[in-house]
Amino acid sequence: MKFHESLLELQSLTALQGYSLQVFASGRMKLTLSDAGTRRYEYYADWPKRDTEAYRRQRKRSFDNLSNHFNIVDTLRAERDCRGILRIHEKGDNNRTADNAHVLISHSANVCFVVLNELIHTWELPPEVIQKFCARVGERRGVSSIFNEYMPSFEHDWEDATFTLEDYRCGYRIPKPPLGSSNQPDFDPDF
């Protein structure tokens, strides 16, 4: 299947050691999956301007083969007030989206859902991360992430899981400006 990423299927995920979720102020996320060695698999989750239309096209072309995945995404959208629908693609090939993987954003609940086939990981995000992410005004290249956390597979065994603020080492990170830039990162004195 052309728009199907086999590495994001459960039988492939169980061979991996875990993954990190990075959130950028530009309205992008990055999933980096790690195997037992040093190999890393990088995927970006982009938030298209017309995300609902893009999702409808994905659903139309792949529903017959991925009905359970799309039913999960539809349920989350309806029940959890998910407004952002991010499509996932392998790093370097943004034209070949993985129809069997999505990230959903619930601004009202400060949560993002990573849906890989039928697996759901719920990430509670700090309010500052959601606000900056949803504003989508950050640079796309050369800027550090505003959130970067790693969850090893032994903590969730590739089953549905929820990660809360207490699970994170850092949480919100003030973005660093691109190298060579004279811009200073915005600083929230109340944080």
C-alpha positions, 0 to 999 in steps of 0.5 A: 500500500502506497500510503502505509508505513509498515514500521508504524505497525505494532509488530514492528514497533515492539522490536523498538526500544521507545521513542521521543516526542519533540514539539516545535513552535512552528506547528510541527512535531517529530517522532524519533523511534529508537531500536536496540542499537544506534539506529533511529527512525525519524518522522515529522508530524505536520499540521496542514493549513487545511487539516480537515480536508487533508484528513478527509482525503487520507480517509477516503483513499485508505479507509478500506484497508485501515478502517480501525485506525480511522475509526479511532481517529474519528472517535478521538476527534469527536469525544476529546475535542481534537482540533488539530490533525497532523499527518505523519511522514518520514523525514525527508519525504513530506509528500508520502504521508503515512495514512496509518499514523496521526497526531491529534491536538486537543487545545482545551485539554492540553493533550496530544494523541499519537495514533500509530495504527490502533495504538494510542499514546496520550501526551499531556503537554504543558499549557505553554507548549500547547499555546506556542505550538498552536500559534504556529509562528516559530521558525521551521529550521534551526530552532530547538524544540519547546518540548522533548521527552523520551519514553522507553518501551519498557514503560508502556510495552507498546500498549495504549498509554498516557504520559503526564507532566509528572513523567517528564524531566523538563516539560516546556523548554524556552526555544533557542534562536537559530545559530547566527541569529541575533534574536533572543528567545522570548522569556516568560517571567511568570514561568 
